[in-house]
Amino acid sequence: MFIKKQYEKPFIKRQQGGITNKFGRTTQSKIKDHIDGKNVSDLVKQYGSPLFVYSESTITKKYNELTHAFALRYPKFQPAWSYKTNYLSAICQKFHKLGSWAEVVSEMEYGMALKLGVNPQKIIFNGPFKPYDALKEAISKGSMVNIDSMDEVYDVEKIAAELGRTVNVDIRVNMALGNYMAWDRFGFNIESGVAMQAARRLLVGGKVNIRGLHCHVGTFILDPDIYRKQTEQLISFGKQLSSEFGVKIEYIDIGGGFASRNRLKNTYLATDDMTPSFNSFAEAVCDQLLAAFKPNELPLLIAETGRALIDEAGSLVATVGASKRLNNGTRAIILDAGVNLLFTAFWYDHEISPAVDRGFALEDQVIYGPLCMQIDVVHPMVKLPNMERGDHLVIHPVGAYNNTQWMQFIHLRPNVVMIGENGAVTVIREKENIDYLQRLEHLPE
Ligand SMILES: Cc1ncc(COP(=O)(O)O)c(C=O)c1O
């Protein structure tokens, strides 16, 4: 008699431990004892631990990859360095030397760009909160200002009246992008008609010209198709403005958002398999623009790429201060760098590599930082050999959003160095000391 076997649901089983099993060997932890040719322990001996290390050659490489991908497909492409991603002066200066404009989202960042000598006309002023005086300064200096709200529409008209001339602005829009939850709190929404209403209101006043459109749909975007849809809508909205009001679209700014080669928490595939190339993002954007505009009317295409340009250029070297077994048997390592320096540990599982060879007997270990706080987890579970006190680990990629969102909390912030293309190591931000920290404080009499 035929007996039907019971159905067993397929399942994915995560393999644990550092030993060979029937599915094969586990991946070995990669030793990373050099960064751009410099020995990690020598760097720590000279500059201390923890230590942020930037690679100038990686910045150049990533910038060239981006510009090459877009320039291959579109003749008028301009990157604008997103200051909030990393506004260490040496990093911004490097991007400006490579040809980048500046994209800023506050009065402070605007001031930083001016201080670095960026031509105001090459500064893009974004953000939902622009104090009146900062907005006026940016407009009078000829910076590109992306209007975010009706209150700013009002401010811009007032500024035009005060300056006694018509002024130029661009407007930030947001839009529905299928299943992707595009950021909708910035700018004016296209589908609801609010964007058109804002443009109409600006233009009928007669004091303001609209020169371009801006849209930043979100960050760490893994699907180039989102940019295809975004560009489609920007083109169509721009065409509407041209036909109804005779607006000439000089800029299309697609914002930032390209994913870097970091690993988002709870993702399974290797980052190389998940992260689209600059070519695929460029492909999604450029063809449509070329087809939509006459050759002599092609708008300047701006990308405010942040994380995808700088993440891989940054590493954080940390030192093992202690190790222990937790109650459940898990081994834990305590480092001298935690979420105070590595804000991105909240959403990435960074790659963590030993800088010294401690063998191949790997074990799942939880990596804690030095803060006396339960939340200070650098990595919830990483396979490492048993590291000894004083050993160094290299955490990578960490170049985006850490040196801007780091906290001076419980510990002082460490040195940041850059390894130059010529091999020279420069301290680009000195480690803090207590005097620096308390310089602005006053004790009452
Ligand atoms: C307006 C704007 N432009 C550019 C960026 C840079 O984004 P990313 O680092 O994801 O490329 C951001 C970041 O959120 C942004 O808000």
The ligand as an ORCA input file, in Angstrom:
! r2SCAN-3c Opt
* xyz 0 1
  C      18.976     66.102      1.506
  C      19.987     65.036      1.651
  N      20.931     64.892      0.691
  C      21.881     63.937      0.778
  C      21.927     63.069      1.861
  C      22.993     62.005      1.896
  O      22.421     60.757      1.884
  P      23.308     59.410      1.765
  O      24.365     59.496      2.794
  O      22.322     58.327      2.036
  O      23.851     59.372      0.370
  C      20.950     63.174      2.861
  C      20.949     62.244      4.001
  O      19.979     61.913      4.606
  C      19.955     64.189      2.769
  O      19.025     64.348      3.706
*
